[in-house]
Amino acid sequence: MLVKAGKPVQVTYRWRICALLFFATTINYIDRQVLGVLAPYLQPIIGWNELQYGYIVTSFQAAYAVGLLIAGGVIDRLGTRIGYAISIAVWSLAAMSHALVRSVIGFALARFALGLGEAGNFPAAIKTVAEWFPRKERALATGIFNSGSNVGAIVAPLTVPWITLRLGWHWAFVFTGFLSAAWLIAWLTVYRHGLTPIQDDEAEAASRIPWAHLLTHRQTWAFLLGKFITDPVWWFLTFWLPKFLYSEHGLTLTDIGPPLVAVCLMADVGSIGGGWIGSAFLKRGWSANRARKSVMLICASLVVPIVFAVKARSLWVAVALIGLAAASHQGWSANLYTMVSDTFPRRAVASVVGIGGFGGAVAGMLIATFTGFLLQFTGSYVPLFVMAGSAYLLALLVIQVLVPKLEPAHVG
C-alpha cells in the first residue's frame, strides 16, 4: 500500500499522476485544435462557408455536451483508471477518422465522435485530483494539468502546418493517435487501484449520488452557470482565433504559428499562476470562499481589455490582449473547477463536473452557431469580443448570488 511507504513517496506519486493528467489534456487539445488550425486551409478544399463551419463546430459541441453528462456518471461508477482509459481510446480513434472524410457532413460526423470521447477528460481529471490531492493543493494541481490545454494548443500550430505541407492534411489528424497510444499504456501501468489515495479529508460513504439529487444544490448550479456563461469565450478562441487572425490580419498557414503560440504560452502562465495563487491564499489561512473568489475576480477583470483586440491595427497588440484574456480564463477555470471538490465529496465530483461541463458545452454549441451566422452575414467580430469581455464578471456575480459563502453541499 502506498500509504505505508511514507508521506514523501505518496507526494511523489500524486505529482506523477498529475503529470499524466497534464499529458492527457495536452493530447486532448492537440486533437481538437487540428481542425481550427487547418480551417482556413481546408475551406477551399472541402468547400464549406462560415455557416457550414459553424455547424461542424456545433456538432462537436453537441456531442461534447451529451458526452459530459454520460462521462461524469460512468467515471464515478467505473473509477478514474478505467473510465479515463476508455475516454482517450474513443477520442483518439475519432480524431484519426477525420483523415478519411471529404465532405462537410463527414467532418461533422467525425467531430461528433470526437466530442463524445473528449468529454471524459475533465470529469476524470478533476476526480483524480480530488482523490489524490489535499484541498490546499487542488487548485495548483488543477492549474498544472489544465495548462496542458495550452501546450496542446501550442503543439498543434507548430506541427500541423509542417505535417500538412510535407505529408498532406490527412496525416495531421493521424499524428495524435500515436501519442494517445503511448499515454494509454503509461496510464494503465502507473495508475493502480492497490495504491492508497489521500486520507486527509472526512470519511465518505461509498454510495453514488443521483444527478437529480445533485441538481437540488445551489453549488451545482453555481458551477453549471459559471461554465455556461464563460466557456463560450474559450470555445470561440479555440475554433475561431486562427480564422480571426487570417481574415483580420492576413496571416496564412505558414505564419499562423507564432501568434497562436504566444497566446497559448500566456494561457499556460495564467493556468498555473491562477492555481498557485489560489493555493497560496489557502495556505495563508484564507477560507476557500475568499481564496477562490478573489482569484476569480482578478481573472474576470483582466479579461475585460479583450474588447479592444478586435479593432487593434497591430497584430501583436491584438495577440497580447487575446493572450491576456486566455491567461485569465485559465486562471479562472483552475479555481472554478476546484470549487467542485471544495463543496462536494469525491464520489460526486465527476458527476458535478460533467453536469457543469454539459452547460458549458451547450453554451459553446450556441456560440458556434451564432458565430457562424454572424460572420456569414455581417463579417463582424465586434459583438463576440464585447461578449467575451463582460462574461466573467457576470458569471462571478451569478456565483456570488448562488453561493455567497461557498459552503459544502450536504448530499447525504
C-alpha positions in Angstrom: 0.0 0.0 0.0 1.3 3.4 -0.9 0.5 5.0 2.5 2.8 2.5 4.2 5.8 3.7 2.1 5.6 7.1 3.9 4.4 10.5 3.0 7.3 11.5 0.7 6.5 8.6 -1.6 2.8 9.4 -1.6 3.6 13.1 -2.5 5.9 11.9 -5.4 3.3 9.5 -6.7 0.5 12.0 -6.8 2.6 14.5 -8.8 3.4 11.7 -11.2 -0.4 11.2 -11.6 -0.7 15.0 -12.1 1.9 14.7 -14.9 -0.2 12.1 -16.6 -3.3 14.3 -16.4 -1.2 17.1 -17.9 -0.2 15.0 -20.9 -3.7 13.6 -21.4 -5.1 17.2 -21.5 -2.3 18.2 -23.9 -3.3 15.4 -26.3 -6.9 16.3 -25.9 -6.3 19.8 -27.1 -4.0 18.8 -29.9 -6.8 16.7 -31.2 -9.4 19.4 -31.1 -7.1 22.2 -32.3 -6.1 20.4 -35.6 -9.3 21.5 -37.3 -9.0 25.1 -36.0 -5.5 25.4 -37.4 -6.4 23.8 -40.7 -9.8 25.6 -41.1 -8.6 28.4 -43.5 -6.5 25.8 -45.4 -9.4 23.3 -45.7 -12.1 25.8 -46.5 -11.4 26.0 -50.3 -10.6 22.3 -50.4 -13.7 21.0 -48.8 -15.8 23.9 -49.9 -17.5 25.0 -46.7 -18.7 28.5 -45.9 -18.7 30.3 -42.5 -22.2 28.9 -41.7 -21.2 25.3 -42.5 -18.0 25.6 -40.5 -20.2 26.8 -37.6 -22.3 23.7 -38.0 -19.2 21.5 -37.9 -18.1 23.1 -34.7 -21.6 22.8 -33.3 -21.6 19.1 -33.9 -18.6 18.7 -31.7 -20.2 20.9 -29.0 -23.4 18.9 -29.1 -21.6 15.6 -28.7 -19.3 17.1 -26.0 -22.4 18.2 -24.1 -24.1 14.9 -24.2 -20.8 13.1 -23.6 -20.1 15.1 -20.4 -23.4 14.0 -18.9 -22.7 10.4 -19.7 -19.0 10.5 -18.8 -19.4 12.0 -15.3 -21.7 9.2 -14.2 -19.7 6.5 -15.9 -16.4 7.6 -14.4 -18.0 7.9 -10.9 -19.2 4.3 -11.4 -16.1 2.7 -13.1 -13.4 4.8 -11.4 -10.9 7.0 -13.0 -8.4 4.4 -14.1 -10.8 2.5 -16.5 -13.1 5.5 -17.2 -10.2 7.7 -18.4 -8.7 4.8 -20.5 -12.0 4.3 -22.3 -12.4 8.0 -23.0 -9.0 8.5 -24.6 -9.3 5.4 -26.7 -12.6 6.7 -28.1 -11.4 10.2 -28.8 -8.2 9.0 -30.4 -10.0 6.8 -32.9 -12.4 9.6 -33.6 -9.5 12.1 -34.2 -7.9 9.8 -36.7 -11.2 9.3 -38.5 -11.0 12.9 -39.8 -8.4 11.7 -42.3 -11.0 9.5 -44.0 -13.7 12.2 -44.7 -14.0 14.6 -47.7 -17.3 16.5 -47.1 -19.0 18.9 -44.6 -21.2 16.1 -43.4 -18.2 13.8 -42.9 -16.4 16.4 -40.9 -19.5 17.0 -38.8 -19.8 13.3 -38.0 -16.1 12.9 -37.2 -16.3 16.0 -34.9 -19.4 14.5 -33.2 -17.5 11.3 -32.4 -14.5 13.3 -31.2 -16.8 15.3 -28.8 -18.2 12.2 -27.3 -14.8 10.8 -26.5 -13.1 14.0 -25.3 -16.0 14.7 -22.9 -14.4 12.3 -20.4 -11.2 14.2 -19.9 -12.1 16.9 -17.4 -14.5 14.8 -15.2 -11.8 12.1 -15.0 -9.0 14.6 -14.3 -10.9 16.6 -11.7 -12.0 13.5 -9.9 -8.4 12.2 -9.9 -7.2 15.4 -8.4 -9.9 15.2 -5.7 -8.8 11.6 -5.0 -5.0 12.2 -4.7 -4.5 15.9 -3.6 -5.4 17.6 -0.3 -7.7 20.6 -0.6 -4.9 23.1 -0.3 -3.1 21.7 -3.3 -6.1 21.0 -5.6 -6.2 24.4 -7.4 -2.5 24.2 -8.2 -2.8 20.6 -9.4 -5.8 21.6 -11.5 -3.9 24.6 -12.9 -1.0 22.4 -13.8 -2.9 19.7 -15.6 -5.2 22.3 -17.2 -2.2 24.1 -18.6 -1.9 21.0 -20.9 -4.7 22.5 -22.9 -2.5 25.4 -23.8 0.5 23.2 -24.5 -1.7 21.2 -26.9 -2.8 24.5 -28.5 0.9 25.3 -28.9 1.9 22.0 -30.3 -0.9 22.0 -32.9 0.0 25.2 -34.8 3.7 24.3 -34.7 3.3 20.8 -36.0 0.1 20.7 -38.1 1.3 23.1 -40.8 4.6 21.3 -41.1 2.9 17.9 -41.4 0.3 19.3 -43.8 2.8 20.9 -46.2 5.0 17.8 -46.3 2.7 14.8 -45.9 -0.8 16.2 -46.5 -3.6 17.3 -44.2 -4.8 13.8 -43.6 -1.6 12.9 -41.6 -2.2 15.9 -39.3 -5.2 14.1 -37.9 -3.4 10.7 -37.7 -0.5 12.2 -35.8 -2.1 12.3 -32.3 -3.1 8.6 -32.5 0.5 7.6 -31.7 0.6 10.0 -28.8 -2.6 8.6 -27.4 -1.5 5.0 -27.5 1.7 5.8 -25.6 -0.4 7.7 -22.9 -2.8 4.9 -22.6 -0.1 2.4 -21.8 1.5 4.7 -19.3 -1.8 5.4 -17.6 -2.7 1.7 -17.2 0.8 1.0 -16.0 1.2 3.8 -13.5 -2.3 4.2 -12.0 -3.0 1.2 -9.8 -6.1 0.5 -7.6 -3.9 -1.0 -4.9 -2.4 2.3 -4.1 -4.0 4.5 -1.4 -5.3 8.0 -2.2 -5.1 10.8 0.4 -6.9 10.2 3.7 -6.9 13.8 5.0 -10.5 14.6 4.2 -13.5 13.5 6.1 -14.7 9.9 5.6 -17.1 9.5 2.8 -19.9 7.0 2.1 -19.4 4.7 -0.8 -22.8 5.1 -2.4 -23.3 7.0 -5.6 -25.3 10.2 -5.6 -28.1 10.6 -8.3 -28.0 13.5 -10.7 -31.5 14.5 -9.6 -30.2 15.0 -6.1 -27.1 16.9 -7.2 -29.3 19.4 -9.1 -31.1 20.4 -5.9 -28.0 22.1 -4.6 -27.1 25.7 -5.3 -23.4 24.7 -5.5 -24.2 22.6 -8.6 -26.0 25.5 -10.3 -23.2 27.9 -9.4 -20.7 25.7 -11.2 -23.0 25.0 -14.1 -23.9 28.6 -14.7 -20.3 29.7 -14.3 -19.4 27.3 -17.1 -22.4 28.2 -19.2 -21.5 31.9 -19.2 -17.7 31.7 -19.6 -17.0 28.6 -21.6 -18.3 30.1 -24.9 -15.3 32.5 -24.7 -12.8 29.7 -24.6 -14.6 27.7 -27.4 -14.7 30.9 -29.6 -11.0 31.4 -29.2 -10.3 27.7 -29.7 -12.1 27.4 -33.0 -12.1 30.9 -34.4 -8.9 32.6 -33.4 -6.9 31.2 -36.4 -9.7 32.4 -38.7 -9.8 35.8 -37.0 -6.1 36.3 -37.5 -6.4 35.0 -41.0 -9.2 37.4 -42.0 -8.3 40.5 -39.9 -4.5 40.4 -40.1 -3.8 38.4 -43.3 -2.0 35.5 -41.8 -1.6 32.3 -43.7 -0.9 28.6 -42.7 2.8 29.2 -42.7 2.8 32.2 -40.4 -0.1 31.5 -38.1 2.1 29.6 -35.6 3.9 32.3 -33.7 0.8 34.3 -32.7 -1.1 31.2 -31.6 1.9 30.0 -29.6 2.2 33.4 -27.9 -1.5 33.3 -26.9 -1.1 29.7 -25.6 2.1 30.5 -23.6 0.3 33.3 -21.9 -2.6 31.0 -21.2 -0.2 28.5 -19.6 1.1 31.1 -17.2 -2.4 32.0 -16.3 -3.4 28.4 -15.7 -0.6 27.6 -13.4 -0.4 31.0 -11.9 -4.1 31.1 -11.1 -4.0 27.7 -9.4 -0.8 28.6 -7.5 -2.3 31.9 -6.2 -5.5 30.2 -5.1 -3.5 27.5 -3.2 -1.1 30.2 -1.7 -4.1 32.1 -0.4 -5.4 28.9 1.3 -2.0 28.2 2.9 -2.0 31.8 4.3 -5.2 30.8 6.2 -7.8 32.3 3.9 -11.1 30.5 3.6 -11.9 28.6 0.4 -14.6 31.1 -0.3 -12.3 34.1 -0.1 -9.4 32.5 -1.9 -11.3 31.1 -4.9 -13.4 34.2 -5.4 -10.5 36.6 -5.0 -8.6 34.9 -7.8 -11.7 34.7 -10.0 -12.3 38.4 -9.5 -8.8 39.2 -10.6 -9.1 37.0 -13.6 -12.5 38.3 -14.6 -11.2 41.9 -14.5 -8.2 41.0 -16.7 -10.4 39.6 -19.4 -12.2 42.9 -20.0 -9.5 44.5 -22.2 -10.1 41.9 -24.9 -12.9 44.1 -26.2 -10.1 46.3 -27.8 -8.5 43.4 -29.6 -11.0 43.4 -32.4 -10.1 46.9 -33.5 -6.3 46.7 -32.9 -4.4 47.6 -36.0 -1.2 45.9 -34.8 -1.2 42.1 -34.9 0.9 41.8 -31.7 -1.3 44.3 -29.8 -4.3 42.1 -30.7 -2.3 38.9 -29.7 -1.3 40.5 -26.4 -4.9 41.4 -25.5 -6.3 38.0 -26.5 -3.4 36.3 -24.7 -4.2 38.2 -21.5 -7.8 37.1 -21.8 -6.8 33.5 -22.4 -4.5 33.5 -19.4 -7.2 34.9 -17.3 -9.7 32.3 -18.5 -7.4 29.5 -17.5 -6.7 31.0 -14.0 -10.5 31.4 -13.6 -11.0 27.8 -14.7 -8.5 26.4 -12.3 -10.4 27.9 -9.4 -13.9 27.3 -10.8 -13.1 23.6 -11.2 -11.7 23.4 -7.7 -14.9 24.8 -6.3 -16.5 21.4 -7.1 -14.1 19.5 -4.9 -14.3 22.2 -2.3 -18.1 21.7 -2.0 -18.8 18.1 -3.0 -17.5 14.7 -1.8 -15.1 12.8 -4.1 -17.8 10.3 -5.1 -19.8 13.1 -6.7 -17.0 15.2 -8.3 -17.0 13.7 -11.8 -20.8 13.9 -12.0 -20.9 17.5 -11.0 -18.1 18.4 -13.3 -20.0 16.5 -16.1 -23.2 18.5 -15.4 -21.3 21.8 -15.4 -19.4 20.8 -18.4 -22.6 20.0 -20.2 -23.8 23.5 -19.5 -20.6 24.9 -20.9 -20.7 22.7 -24.0 -24.3 23.7 -24.7 -23.3 27.3 -24.5 -20.4 26.5 -26.8 -22.8 24.9 -29.2 -24.9 28.1 -29.2 -22.0 30.4 -29.7 -20.6 28.3 -32.5 -23.9 28.5 -34.4 -24.3 32.2 -33.6 -20.7 33.0 -34.7 -21.3 31.2 -38.0 -24.4 33.2 -38.7 -22.9 36.5 -37.6 -19.7 36.1 -39.7 -21.6 34.8 -42.7 -24.0 37.7 -42.8 -22.1 40.6 -41.2 -18.4 39.6 -41.1 -18.0 41.5 -37.8 -16.2 40.1 -34.8 -17.1 43.1 -32.6 -20.2 41.6 -30.8 -18.1 38.4 -30.0 -15.3 40.3 -28.3 -17.7 42.5 -26.4 -19.4 39.4 -25.1 -16.0 37.9 -24.1 -15.0 41.0 -22.2 -18.2 41.0 -20.0 -18.8 37.3 -19.5 -16.6 36.6 -16.5 -17.7 39.5 -14.3 -21.3 38.4 -15.0 -20.5 34.8 -14.1 -18.8 35.8 -10.8 -21.9 37.8 -9.9 -24.2 34.8 -10.5 -21.9 32.6 -8.5 -21.8 35.1 -5.6 -25.6 35.2 -5.6 -26.0 31.4 -5.5 -23.2 30.5 -3.1 -22.2 33.7 -1.1 -20.2 31.6 1.4 -19.1 28.6 -0.8 -20.3 26.1 1.8 -20.1 22.3 1.4 -23.2 20.7 -0.1 -24.9 18.2 2.2 -25.5 15.4 -0.2 -26.1 12.6 2.4 
